[in-house]
């Protein structure tokens, strides 16, 4: 598993802007995430699979936010199109390689 920071991932894979997007993940005030339904999902389905990433919500234990409050889940970005616990999708200019799994924590 390759763990990258969000900044390293952005530099390496170059996510594209979703001009119609308005939720989930933003880069410089521009939405880079695609919804899990409607036209956004159709865009994901017709995109080369090696350029699709899934934003998923995972359960975590014993972490705290910057205010010291307990946190029970976080978002991570993983390569590929996944259905379970998905929050949305991202398309990148640079494809990921088969056989290499990535996990990027998004704070």
BELMOGI-V744138 format. One record per residue. PHI is phi in degrees with one decimal (999 if undefined). D_CENTER is the distance of its C-alpha to the mean C-alpha in whole Angstrom. Layout:
PHI_D_CENTER / PHI_D_CENTER
This chain:
999_16 / -94.2_14 / -101.3_13 / -119.0_12 / -72.6_12 / -59.0_9 / -64.2_12 / -62.7_13 / -63.4_10 / -58.4_11 / -65.3_14 / -77.7_14 / -109.4_12 / 55.5_12 / -62.9_9 / -90.6_12 / -81.4_13 / -96.2_13 / -59.0_17 / -98.7_17 / -77.0_14 / -152.4_14 / -146.7_12 / 78.5_9 / -117.9_8 / -122.3_10 / -131.5_12 / 52.1_16 / 65.4_16 / -117.6_14 / -72.2_11 / -113.4_9 / -103.0_7 / -119.2_9 / -68.8_11 / -96.6_12 / -152.7_16 / 63.1_18 / -60.8_18 / -61.4_14 / -64.7_14 / -62.4_17 / -61.9_15 / -61.3_13 / -63.1_16 / -99.1_18 / -91.9_15 / -50.8_16 / -56.6_14 / -77.0_14 / -113.4_11 / -102.7_9 / -126.7_6 / -114.0_5 / -90.4_4 / -122.6_7 / -102.3_10 / -118.8_12 / -79.0_16 / -134.1_17 / -121.2_21 / 59.0_23 / -114.4_21 / -127.1_22 / -82.4_20 / -64.9_22 / -97.6_25 / 83.7_25 / -82.4_24 / -65.2_23 / -119.0_19 / -110.0_19 / -154.6_15 / -150.1_12 / -97.0_8 / -129.7_6 / -109.8_4 / -126.0_6 / -74.3_8 / 103.0_10 / -103.2_10 / -118.7_11 / -108.0_13 / -76.5_13 / 59.7_12 / -74.6_9 / -106.9_8 / 179.0_7 / -130.4_6 / -134.8_5 / -112.1_9 / -116.4_10 / -69.5_14 / -93.5_14 / -75.0_14 / -88.8_13 / -96.9_16 / -57.6_18 / 87.8_19 / -118.1_16 / -99.4_13 / -118.1_11 / -139.2_9 / -117.9_8 / -81.9_9 / -110.9_8 / -98.2_11
